[in-house]
Amino acid sequence: MDGVVDHLADERNKAQFDVEEMKIVWAGSRHVFELSDRIARLVASDPVFRKDNRATLSRKDLFKNTLRKAAHAWKRIIELRLSEEEASKLRFYVDEAAFTDLHWGMFVPAIKGQATEEQQQKWLPLAYKMQIIGCYAQTELGHGSNVQGLETTATFDPQTDEFDIHSPTLTSSKWWPGGLGKVSTHAVVYARLITDGQEHGVHGFIVQLRSLDDHLPLPGITIGDIGMKFGNGAYNTMDNGVLRFDHVRIPRDQMLMRVLQVTRNGKCVRSNVPRQLIYGTMVFVRQTIVSDASCALSRAVCIATRYSAVRRQFGSQNGGVETQVIDYKTQQNRLFPLLAAAYAFRFVGEWLKWLYTDVTQRLQANDFSTLPEAHACTAGLKSLTTTFTADAIEECRKLCGGHGYLCSSGLPELFAVYVPACTYEGDNVVLLLQVARFLMKTVSQLGSEKKPVGTTAYMGRVEHLMQCRCSVQKAEDWLNPNTILEAFEARTARMSVAVAQKLAQFANPEEGFLELSPNLVEASVAHCQLIVVSKFIEKLQQDIPGKGVKELLGMLCNIYALNILHKHLGDFLSTGSITPKQGSLANDQLRSLYSQVRPNAIALVDAFNYTDHYLGSVLGRYDGNVYPKLYEEAWKDPLNDSVVPDGYHEYIRPLLKNQLRNARL
């Protein structure tokens, strides 16, 4: 930032903690921080990766520009001999939804998780060199979350030793897979396996879609883009596609056969690799989505926080300086819980990465004991974090007032890019109902020899949690992490037990599950919020270096927890977890915490270490030089290419000259 006036310098001087150490805490380690910092600056300095004109490009130009960036990124990865970790960071900081996201994020992991060793040796080298480009073709026009309802069929023909891949109905068209519309040469296609007239469930198949010579669709394949999506630029850089098969034949060995093999004579043989292993891929993808939530949320919060410190409105006396918007309690009450949530989601994302590694190692040793919990955790946290983040980005836009509505603020496009996360990889309500089944099973096993473990270990103390009373007598008592944790545990345990008791009254459990699904969703949300709070508290128990870093993180943890308590006060009160007076004291403490965080707000978002290029926002600029840049951006709009607009002579002049009766509109 040499030679640039820092309009936020006074704010940065207020920081009461070591910002550089906080950057390392946010990144996860010094190694990751240094790597991320280097790659972010590499991308920001490369003019090919310019993105400030996305909102003004036509769909075709936007998509072609994305192809150019993806090709350039791959060229730089090869030239610089970047590691897999470095290459992943480079794609992250390019910050443009592209076919490469699905190739590396879904196609490659699916082959790793579901293909045999022999199949991996054949396909992975091609994928790693990008000699083939793949996508993940699961969702159909008529089915998404209900994978077992997919209609595409894969029928084995023992005469030719091939599978016949077919789309029997319009609704069986693959619909939404990213990278499918115009780019992918191959796909992992999910279809109903049929052998000898018998169905054997949904399985994955590697299917070539386009010629590697001229990129034309292969015979029997109808393929294209599904059209424009919400927002300017945004996810329209991605070629989400439609795909239909008209009896397309593939060799038998292109079925992913790590779990189930189809023999030459059409017999299905289960391998000694348990079917649960394929859930490892799902756990991986969903833990990645949770990490992405913290990135998107922190980005929006960074923009809103910096602009809130720059913007001044009202409060001046006798022509004096107006009040910074960030100093209004109403602004802090809306903004600081989002800042706290960004850190909370970051730390629960770190824990999920550890959980995925642990589960993977256990699965390879044929230990499936932690898989149900891991599945429930990733499903629930995916739902919780993406729903919260999508809402929070929109809240940040509103926190920036009218200017937040401009594309140059970066917030409209960020929202449009992010919001599909609430439905892809599992609709968020459906995922919470999956968590609910896990919770209800846990409750049903209480009192048996099977003790709850991991994130449900608190259920093992259910008798205490059903009876305990919160000990808070004054506002400061809410700063005790054990007090917060017990209140959250009591709330979740009581909600879960209450809905389990209601379920038991139904003769048909499934009928009860449908009838009580709103209650079950609320219990699942409470359980997931408890996980986030507990993992934040666990983070604070670690050795965190740097002056004042742990203290500030403690404040953010308390803000996150007490804001949830305030927003869901009805749950806490109706379950008797706290009293109305204690709820009021929690709110008093929350206001006090806002005042303590206020001097550190700009430094806390600086700790995300985002370049201006990555933020893509005039309002969130590091130097705070907002108004000249807003003015400058306005003149870049294509509408300002001419002083007199196109259409003046046809439509405006006749109107002004009262010649409309003679004009041909």
Number of C-alpha atoms within 10 A of each C-alpha: 7 5 5 8 11 16 16 19 13 11 18 18 12 14 18 17 18 16 23 16 19 27 21 20 24 21 22 14 13 14 11 17 18 14 15 21 16 14 19 23 17 13 24 17 11 10 8 14 21 17 17 15 13 22 19 16 14 13 17 11 13 20 20 13 19 22 18 13 19 20 13 14 19 18 12 15 18 13 9 11 11 15 11 11 11 18 18 16 21 23 22 18 21 23 16 23 22 23 27 25 19 22 25 18 17 23 24 21 19 22 23 20 18 25 26 19 12 11 19 18 12 11 18 18 12 13 19 14 11 14 12 18 25 30 29 26 29 24 23 26 17 16 18 20 18 13 17 13 16 24 24 25 24 29 23 26 19 16 9 12 18 21 25 20 26 23 21 15 12 12 16 23 27 29 26 24 25 28 29 31 22 21 24 24 22 24 26 24 24 28 26 22 25 20 19 12 9 9 13 12 15 21 21 24 27 25 21 23 25 20 13 15 6 7 13 14 17 15 14 15 18 14 22 17 20 16 13 15 15 14 16 20 28 21 24 26 26 29 25 24 23 24 23 24 22 14 18 20 22 20 16 22 20 18 27 26 23 23 20 21 18 19 13 16 13 19 13 15 12 14 12 10 15 15 13 13 20 18 18 21 18 20 25 21 19 24 26 18 22 27 20 22 26 22 19 22 29 27 27 28 28 31 28 29 27 26 30 24 19 22 18 16 11 11 13 11 8 6 7 9 12 13 16 16 22 24 16 12 13 10 15 23 16 15 22 23 23 26 26 24 27 29 24 25 27 26 25 25 27 19 18 24 18 13 21 23 15 14 23 22 12 15 21 12 9 14 12 15 12 16 22 13 20 22 22 24 26 27 27 28 30 30 27 25 30 25 19 15 29 22 14 25 27 19 18 24 24 15 23 22 13 9 17 23 16 17 23 21 26 23 30 22 22 26 25 20 23 20 19 16 22 20 17 15 19 19 18 23 20 18 24 28 25 19 28 27 15 19 23 19 12 19 20 14 12 15 10 8 7 10 13 18 14 11 17 20 12 17 24 18 15 19 11 12 21 18 11 15 15 15 13 20 11 14 18 14 16 24 20 11 20 12 15 22 17 18 23 25 26 28 25 28 27 23 23 24 19 15 20 22 13 13 21 12 10 13 9 10 12 11 12 17 20 12 13 15 18 13 19 27 20 19 28 30 22 22 26 26 21 24 22 25 26 23 21 26 21 14 20 17 10 9 8 16 13 15 14 17 20 20 14 18 23 19 18 25 27 26 29 25 28 25 22 17 21 16 9 12 18 13 20 22 16 13 17 19 25 23 18 13 13 20 21 15 18 26 19 16 20 26 14 14 18 21 13 14 20 17 18 20 24 25 25 28 23 19 19 22 23 22 17 16 20 20 24 24 26 27 31 26 24 25 17 20 19 21 13 9 15 17 10 12 14 13 11 12 12 10 13 11 10 8 7 10 11 11 9 11 11 13 15 14 13 16 14 9 8 11 11 15 9 8 11 8 7
